[in-house]
C-alpha cells in the first residue's frame, strides 16, 4: 500500500488527523492574502478584455514561413505603423504559421491597406491575410447573459442547499467559497494580464459548478458526522466537522488532480503549439479555478460553517454536555489512579514498618498446622486427624 493510500485510511479511521477547523484563523488569513493579491490586480492593472469586449478589427496572416516568424511582433508592428500610429495593436502567434493582429476599428480603406502591408512584410499573398471587424456590443451581450446566469445559479444554489441540509448557514458558507474562487481567478487574470474572452467567461461559470460540487461532498460528510455525534455525545460539533474534512481530504485532492491533468495538458499544448484561442482561454480559467476551488472547499467552507453554527443554542448545549462528560470521566480516572497509589503506599508502609534485619515469620506448613490441631490454609482435615492418632477409636475384630 502506498503512503498516500495509507494516509487516506488513517485520516478516515481517525488514526491521524489534521486540525483544519481549529486553525481556521490561519486559513482565513491566507485567504485574505489571496484576496488582497486579486484586488491589487483588479484595481491596479485591470482586466485585459479581448477584442470581443472592446471592439476593433482583427487581421490574420496565414502561411508565414519559419524564417519570417522570427521577430514577427516587430514585423507586424512596423507594417501597421501607417494605419495604427499609436501602436495599440495586440500581436500574437497562433500555431506554426499564423500571426493574429488585433487593433482598433479600421474602415474599409484602412483594412485593405493593412492587409497589403502585412502581406508584403511577411512575404505572402494578399489573399492569405484576412480581416474582420468585431463590435463591442457582442461582448456586452455576452457579459449581460453571463451576469443573469450567475444570479440565477446563485439563487438556485442557495435554495437547494438550504432545503437539502436544513440550514441556511451551509448555503452561506458555500456561497462565500464560490465568491472566493471566482474573485481570485479573475484577480489572477488581471494580475498576469491574461486576455479575457467569451471562453474565459464560460470558464468562470464552470468554476462555480466545480466549486459547489466539491463543497457539497464535504458538507454531506459533515452532516453525517454531526448527526451521529449529536446522538452519541462523544465529540463536539467542531471535532465532528474536522473529522469529516479529514475523511474527505484525500478524496478531494484525488478528484482535483484527476480534473487538473487533462486541463493542464490542453493548456500546455495550447500555449506551446496551438497558440491563443478558445481552448487556451478556457483552460486558464479552469486550471486556476479548480485549484483554488479545492482549497476553499476544505479550508474555508467548513471552518466558516462551524463558526456560524457554534453560536446556535443546540450546538452550545451539545458541546457543554460533551465537555461535562469528559470532565466526569477524567475525575473518575484520577480517583481510581489515586486509590491504586494509596494501596501501593500502604503495602509498602507495612513492609517498611518492620524492624530492620528482623526475620519474617514463614507461613506455617501443613504438617505443623496439623500437629497443632489447626487447619492448614486451603486444606480440609479429617475430624479424627484433628484429635491426634492416640485418640482415634479402635476397630473391633470380627471372628472368623
Protein Blocks (a to p, Z undefined) as FASTA:
>chain_A
ZZklmmmmmmmnomaccdfklmmmmmmmmmmmmmmmmmmmmmmnopaddfklnopadddd
ehiafklmgoklmmmmmmmmmmmmnopaccddehjlbccdddddddfklmmmmmmmmmmm
nopafklpccddddfklmmmmmmmmmmmmmmmmmmmmmmmmmmnopaklmmmmmmmmmmm
mmmmmmmmmmnopacdfklmmmmmmmmmmmmmmmmmmmmmmmmmmmmmmmnopacfklmm
mmmmmmmmmmmmmmmmmmmmmmmmmmmmmmmmnopcfklmmmmmmmmmmmmmmmmmmmmm
mmmmmmmmmmpmklmmmmmmmmmmmmmmmmmmmmmmmmmmmmmmmmmmmmmmpcghiacd
ddddfklmmmnopacehiacdfklmnojklpccdddddZZ
